[in-house]
Amino acid sequence: MSFVSDDRIKLIKGDITKVKVDAIVNAANSSLLGGGGVDGAIHRAGGPEILEECRKIRSKQGGCKTGEAVITTAGKLQARYVIHTVGPVWNGGRSNEEYLLRSCYRKSLELAVKNDVKSIAFPNISTGVYRFPKELAAKIAIDEVSNFLKENNSIEQVIFVCFDNENYEIYSKLLK
Ligand code: AR6
């Protein structure tokens, strides 16, 4: 993995629901019906419109698989879209977790490009209830986003939004 960063990548500490970007990414679960953590915060702040669209997607395609992503309105949030991606539950590292986490970042960025998103904010997917080791998750996130940006010129800004101190310190170290 190379950690060469790109000047389109930014790091902030705080609440992703407050970030001014075209799209924010949600660390959802396969049901798409909401939950705790960042998922709960996004649905609370964005209002019921987000869940309504999630339900429609669910009835069409039966939710969202681990490593995949879907897009909805952002409801009352400042962002235009919420991209819901489902991170892997950490299971010791032998259940394809690294590949699946990488896929979350890549699929979210692909969906962003398709929807003409220029700026996008990511939370630290899988590093909460899903227990993915934070340092490894950060390396994967930065590596996958940097690789994507090398091949893509339409995304102008990618913001990593760290909510907890530990993630913020890890990202600060890796991005400096
Ligand atoms: N803004 C940005 N980041 C946040 C916020 C926020 N408002 N709140 C928490 N985080 P988690 P997961 C960070 O547990 O591990 C849900 O119930 C938090 O510090 O939200 O992918 C879903 O429905 C952590 O670093 O997501 C799923 O069932 C990161 O968000 C399950 O949790 C991810 O923690 C997904 O688990």
Boltz pocket constraint, residues with backbone or C-beta under 6 A from the ligand:
constraints:
  - pocket:
      binder: B
      contacts: [[A, 14], [A, 15], [A, 16], [A, 17], [A, 27], [A, 28], [A, 29], [A, 34], [A, 35], [A, 36], [A, 37], [A, 38], [A, 39], [A, 40], [A, 41], [A, 42], [A, 87], [A, 123], [A, 124], [A, 125], [A, 126], [A, 127], [A, 128], [A, 129], [A, 130], [A, 131], [A, 161], [A, 162], [A, 163], [A, 164], [A, 167]]
      max_distance: 6.0
